Structures are given as structure tokens and as C-alpha cells.
Amino acid sequence: MILRNAIQGADLDPASYPFQMVLGLAAGLAMGASAWMQGKAGASAADALAETGKGFGNYIMVLGVIETVALFVMVFAMTALPK
């Protein structure tokens, strides 16, 4: 949503619209894949924590690393916007 608002409010040249569409689509797919993997890792972490009762910090770290991927995609896509 932050990236969409940045693209929408950038007041860019209409000639760059195809680039904006490709950028938004690629960033959205990358963030969606990151969210999907974060969900899978979170479910596995919850299952492992329920079985062992140990490793909560490690599970949170793994989810943080996966979330960082989505944040990097957002930042790189925002810097790729034409000025």
C-alpha cells in the first residue's frame, strides 16, 4: 500500500506508465511471495513451539528475516521510480 501510494502520488510522465505497471506488478509478486513464505514459516514455527516449547526467539528471527525481504523490495521499488 505504501508503494502504491508512492507510485500514485509521484506525478510521473505518462510515457513511464508501462514501467510503473511492470514495477508495481513485480514488487507485488515479490511481496506476495514473501508473505506466503512468512505464513508457511509462522505455521511451522507455531507447530514446533507447540511440540517442544523451545526456540521462540529463533522462530521470531526467521520471520523477521523473511519480512525484511518484503521491506527491501518496497524500498528498492520506491527508489526505482523515475524522478
C-alpha positions as CSV (number, residue, x, y, z in Angstrom):
1,M,0.0,0.0,0.0
2,I,2.9,2.3,0.8
3,L,4.5,1.6,-2.6
4,R,1.1,2.0,-4.4
5,N,0.7,5.4,-2.8
6,A,4.2,6.4,-3.8
7,I,3.6,5.4,-7.4
8,Q,0.2,7.0,-7.5
9,G,1.4,10.3,-5.9
10,A,4.6,10.6,-7.9
11,D,3.0,12.7,-10.7
12,L,5.1,11.0,-13.4
13,D,5.2,11.4,-17.1
14,P,2.5,9.3,-18.9
15,A,5.3,7.7,-21.0
16,S,6.5,5.9,-17.9
17,Y,3.2,4.2,-17.2
18,P,4.2,0.8,-18.6
19,F,7.3,0.9,-16.4
20,Q,5.1,1.8,-13.4
21,M,2.8,-1.1,-14.2
22,V,5.7,-3.6,-14.5
23,L,7.4,-2.2,-11.4
24,G,4.1,-2.5,-9.4
25,L,3.4,-6.0,-10.6
26,A,7.0,-7.3,-9.9
27,A,7.1,-5.7,-6.5
28,G,3.6,-7.0,-5.7
29,L,4.5,-10.5,-6.7
30,A,7.8,-10.4,-4.7
31,M,6.0,-9.1,-1.6
32,G,3.2,-11.7,-2.0
33,A,5.8,-14.5,-2.2
34,S,7.4,-13.1,0.9
35,A,4.1,-13.0,2.7
36,W,3.3,-16.6,1.6
37,M,6.7,-17.9,2.9
38,Q,6.2,-15.9,6.1
39,G,2.9,-17.6,6.6
40,K,4.4,-21.1,6.0
41,A,7.3,-20.3,8.4
42,G,5.0,-19.0,11.0
43,A,2.8,-22.1,10.8
44,S,5.8,-24.3,11.1
45,A,7.2,-22.3,14.0
46,A,3.9,-22.5,15.8
47,D,3.8,-26.2,15.3
48,A,7.4,-26.7,16.5
49,L,6.8,-24.4,19.5
50,A,3.7,-26.4,20.5
51,E,5.7,-29.7,20.3
52,T,8.9,-28.6,22.1
53,G,8.1,-25.4,24.0
54,K,11.6,-24.1,23.0
55,G,13.1,-21.8,20.4
56,F,10.6,-18.9,20.4
57,G,13.4,-16.4,19.7
58,N,14.7,-18.3,16.8
59,Y,11.3,-18.6,15.2
60,I,10.8,-14.8,15.6
61,M,14.2,-14.2,14.0
62,V,13.3,-16.4,11.0
63,L,10.0,-14.4,10.5
64,G,11.9,-11.2,10.8
65,V,14.4,-12.2,8.0
66,I,11.5,-13.1,5.7
67,E,9.8,-9.8,6.5
68,T,13.0,-8.0,5.6
69,V,12.8,-9.3,2.1
70,A,9.4,-7.5,1.6
71,L,10.8,-4.3,3.1
72,F,13.8,-4.4,0.8
73,V,11.6,-5.0,-2.2
74,M,9.5,-2.0,-1.2
75,V,12.5,0.3,-0.7
76,F,14.2,-0.8,-4.0
77,A,11.0,-0.3,-5.9
78,M,10.5,3.2,-4.5
79,T,14.0,4.1,-5.4
80,A,13.5,2.7,-8.9
81,L,10.6,5.2,-9.6
82,P,11.6,7.7,-12.2
83,K,12.1,11.2,-10.9
